[in-house]
Amino acid sequence: MKRIFLDHASTTKIDNEVLNAMLPYFSQYYGNPSSIHAFGREAQEAVDDSRSHVSSLLGCRDDEIFFTAGGTESDNLAIKGIAYLNKEKRKTKGPHIITSAIEHPGVLEVCRHLETQGFKVKYLPVDTNGIVDLDSLRVSISNNTFLVSIMFANNEIGTIQPTEEIGKIVHEHGILFHTDAVQAVTKVPIDVRKHHIDLLALSSHKIYGPKGIGALYIRNGIKVQPIFHGGGHEKGIRSSTLNVPGIVGLGKACELAKKRMTKDMIVMETLRNLLIKNILEIEESYLNGHPEKRLVNNAHIRFTGIEGESLLLSLDEKGIATSTGSACSSQKLQASHVLLAIGLDPVQAHGSIRMSLGRENTREEIMYVSKVMPQIIEKLRQMSPLWNR
């Protein structure tokens, strides 16, 4: 049976070049980079090279990149690390954070936790396309606001935020700007200086690197309180023996992405547009998210009278892997908070599916999906009490 992977927003297959770059650091160059002998120096050199590749992709300095275990840890370190340093400074009225209603759980759950610790959080609304309301951002900023955390692009509907404009507004008030760019890195050209970003989270396994490794960009001069305490690795920001093979893999993935990004983006956007065009020919199907300001690999579509989980399982029987939302919460039964935030009701939200392309997908695969999808939709609607045709 033909197998087609259209769930690259959840993870990607490790690139062969990335894997080959990593292998020697499991058994040949296995030293601890904290050690000063030759074995350790070899490992440290590999870490330094990888740090340079990550920084080059983001347009920042090497010493502004800190390695973590992934995007969620990077978000936690950025938000909590800034929050704990600011708590004492704004004790009188309560320290204030601004985020959006459609953030990834790696940001939302951190903010909800901080609310139990005396912090105040404003969750900005979004429009029907998932764009943050900039006027709401402006009026929400107070004297106690110390951090704004808005994702670069949404992990479910693919909408790209006006990050540069957000960054300008935030910096006009002397506030720090953090962005979760886990989905955006390699799908959108990112320059942390141009976009006025102070802290940025990224994850390796979303860009053809290994799982279990990520990075946090921290603009030079910004202090972050560690959330791990131990040996003081990564200049005291993130204690833990460095995962050298993982770091090498992330560095190689960033190196390859910088070389391939322009071509990859064109190919993915072309195939994504073809997929959306073909699927929207199905009666009562609708695109979720912004029609233009969206990730080049994201197609998020809802169908009237369809239950998303049934559609996902039916596609899986045909060898097509998709998702009903974020991989981190895809096994939960409640309606997506992102889809509810853009104005969909729970029934509409449950009738949605996310298809996310990667650099290896082909036109033939897209045409196969386009052929299979209408047949599955028709079959499911015949059994659905929600379909009245």
Long-range contacts (C-beta under 8 A, 24 or more apart in sequence): 1-318, 1-319, 2-318, 2-319, 2-365, 2-368, 3-319, 3-321, 4-319, 4-320, 4-321, 4-361, 4-365, 4-368, 4-369, 5-321, 5-358, 5-360, 5-361, 6-320, 6-321, 6-322, 6-355, 6-356, 6-357, 6-361, 6-369, 7-321, 7-322, 7-323, 7-327, 7-354, 7-355, 7-356, 8-206, 8-297, 8-356, 8-357, 8-358, 9-155, 9-156, 9-158, 9-183, 9-206, 9-297, 9-298, 9-323, 9-327, 9-354, 9-356, 10-323, 10-326, 10-327, 10-330, 10-356, 11-205, 11-206, 11-211, 11-327, 12-205, 12-206, 12-207, 12-208, 12-209, 12-358, 13-208, 13-358, 13-360, 14-205, 14-208, 14-209, 14-210, 14-249, 15-208, 15-209, 15-252, 15-253, 15-256, 17-252, 17-256, 18-208, 18-209, 18-210, 18-249, 18-252, 18-253, 18-256, 19-249, 21-248, 21-249, 21-251, 21-252, 22-210, 22-245, 22-246, 22-248, 22-249, 22-252, 23-245, 25-244, 25-245, 25-248, 26-245, 29-244, 30-244, 32-241, 32-242, 33-242, 33-244, 34-231, 34-233, 34-241, 34-242, 43-242, 43-244, 46-244, 46-247, 46-248, 46-251, 47-242, 47-244, 47-247, 47-248, 49-251, 50-247, 50-248, 50-250, 50-251, 50-252, 50-254, 51-247, 51-251, 52-251, 53-251, 53-252, 53-254, 53-255, 53-258, 54-202, 54-215, 54-250, 54-251, 54-254, 55-217, 56-254, 56-255, 56-258, 57-185, 57-186, 57-190, 57-254, 57-257, 57-258, 58-185, 58-190, 58-191, 58-192, 58-200, 58-202, 58-217, 59-190, 59-191, 59-192, 59-193, 59-194, 60-192, 60-193, 60-217, 60-219, 61-220, 63-220, 63-235, 64-217, 64-218, 64-219, 64-220, 65-215, 65-216, 65-217, 66-215, 66-216, 66-217, 66-218, 66-234, 66-235, 66-237, 66-238, 67-213, 67-214, 67-215, 67-234, 67-238, 67-242, 67-243, 67-247, 67-250, 68-213, 68-214, 68-215, 68-216, 68-238, 69-212, 69-213, 69-214, 69-240, 69-243, 70-203, 70-204, 70-205, 70-211, 70-212, 70-213, 70-214, 71-104, 71-106, 71-180, 71-182, 71-201, 71-202, 71-203, 71-206, 71-214, 72-106, 72-328, 73-214, 74-201, 74-202, 74-203, 74-214, 74-215, 74-216, 75-104, 75-106, 75-107, 75-110, 75-149, 75-178, 75-180, 75-201, 76-106, 76-110, 76-227, 77-216, 77-224, 77-226, 77-227, 77-237, 77-238, 78-149, 78-178, 78-199, 78-201, 78-216, 78-218, 78-224, 79-107, 79-110, 79-111, 79-114, 79-147, 79-149, 79-178, 80-110, 80-114, 80-225, 80-227, 81-224, 81-225, 81-226, 81-227, 81-237, 82-146, 82-147, 82-176, 82-178, 82-199, 82-222, 82-224, 82-225, 83-114, 83-119, 83-146, 83-147, 84-225, 85-223, 85-224, 85-225, 86-146, 86-147, 87-117, 87-118, 87-119, 89-146, 90-144, 90-146, 93-142, 93-143, 93-144, 94-118, 94-119, 94-120, 94-144, 95-119, 95-120, 95-144, 95-146, 96-120, 96-121, 96-122, 96-142, 96-144, 96-145, 96-146, 97-121, 97-122, 97-145, 97-146, 97-147, 97-148, 97-149, 98-122, 98-124, 98-137, 98-140, 98-141, 98-145, 98-147, 98-148, 98-149, 98-150, 99-123, 99-124, 99-148, 99-149, 99-150, 100-124, 100-126, 100-132, 100-150, 100-151, 100-161, 101-125, 101-126, 101-337, 101-341, 102-126, 102-130, 102-151, 102-154, 102-156, 102-157, 102-337, 102-338, 102-341, 102-342, 103-149, 103-150, 103-151, 103-180, 104-151, 104-155, 104-180, 104-182, 104-326, 104-328, 105-326, 105-328, 105-329, 106-180, 106-182, 106-201, 106-328, 107-149, 107-151, 107-180, 108-337, 111-149, 120-144, 124-150, 125-341, 126-159, 126-341, 126-342, 127-342, 128-342, 128-343, 129-159, 129-289, 129-290, 129-291, 129-293, 129-342, 130-154, 130-157, 130-159, 130-289, 130-290, 130-338, 130-341, 130-342, 131-159, 131-161, 131-162, 131-290, 131-293, 132-161, 132-162, 132-166, 134-162, 134-165, 134-166, 134-169, 137-166, 137-169, 138-169, 141-169, 141-170, 141-173, 141-175, 145-173, 145-175, 146-175, 146-176, 147-175, 147-176, 147-177, 147-178, 148-175, 148-176, 148-177, 148-178, 149-177, 149-178, 149-179, 149-180, 150-177, 150-179, 151-179, 151-180, 151-181, 151-183, 151-184, 152-179, 152-180, 152-181, 152-183, 152-184, 152-188, 152-190, 152-200, 153-181, 153-183, 153-184, 153-187, 153-188, 153-294, 153-295, 154-183, 154-289, 154-338, 155-182, 155-183, 155-326, 156-288, 156-300, 156-325, 156-326, 156-336, 156-338, 156-339, 156-354, 157-288, 157-289, 157-290, 157-294, 157-298, 157-300, 157-338, 157-339, 157-342, 157-354, 158-183, 158-289, 158-290, 158-294, 158-295, 158-297, 158-298, 158-299, 158-300, 158-356, 159-289, 159-290, 159-293, 159-294, 160-184, 160-188, 160-290, 160-293, 160-294, 160-295, 163-195, 163-197, 164-194, 164-195, 164-196, 166-196, 167-195, 167-196, 167-197, 168-196, 170-196, 171-196, 176-222, 182-206, 182-214, 183-295, 184-295, 185-257, 186-257, 186-261, 186-264, 187-265, 187-268, 187-295, 187-296, 187-297, 188-295, 188-296, 189-261, 192-217, 192-219, 198-222, 199-224, 204-246, 204-249, 204-250, 204-253, 207-253, 207-254, 207-257, 208-253, 208-256, 208-257, 208-359, 209-246, 209-249, 209-250, 209-252, 209-253, 209-254, 210-245, 210-246, 210-249, 210-250, 212-243, 212-246, 213-243, 213-246, 213-247, 213-249, 213-250, 214-250, 215-250, 260-359, 264-359, 265-296, 267-359, 268-296, 268-297, 268-357, 268-358, 268-359, 268-361, 269-296, 269-297, 271-357, 271-361, 271-362, 271-363, 271-366, 272-296, 272-297, 272-298, 272-299, 272-357, 274-363, 274-366, 274-370, 275-299, 275-355, 275-357, 275-366, 275-369, 275-370, 276-301, 278-366, 278-367, 278-370, 278-373, 279-370, 279-373, 281-374, 282-373, 282-374, 282-377, 283-389, 285-377, 288-339, 288-342, 288-344, 288-352, 289-342, 295-356, 297-356, 297-357, 297-358, 298-354, 298-355, 298-356, 298-357, 299-354, 299-355, 299-356, 299-357, 300-352, 300-353, 300-354, 300-355, 301-352, 301-353, 301-355, 302-339, 302-344, 302-348, 302-349, 302-351, 302-352, 302-353, 303-351, 303-352, 303-353, 303-377, 304-348, 304-351, 304-386, 304-387, 305-351, 305-380, 305-381, 305-384, 305-386, 305-387, 305-388, 305-389, 306-351, 306-377, 306-380, 306-381, 306-384, 306-386, 306-387, 307-350, 307-351, 307-380, 307-384, 307-386, 308-350, 308-351, 308-352, 308-353, 309-350, 310-380, 311-353, 311-376, 311-377, 311-380, 312-353, 314-376, 314-379, 314-380, 315-353, 315-369, 315-372, 315-373, 315-376, 318-372, 318-376, 320-368, 320-369, 320-372, 322-353, 322-354, 322-355, 323-353, 323-354, 323-355, 323-356, 324-350, 324-352, 324-353, 324-354, 325-352, 325-354, 347-386, 351-386
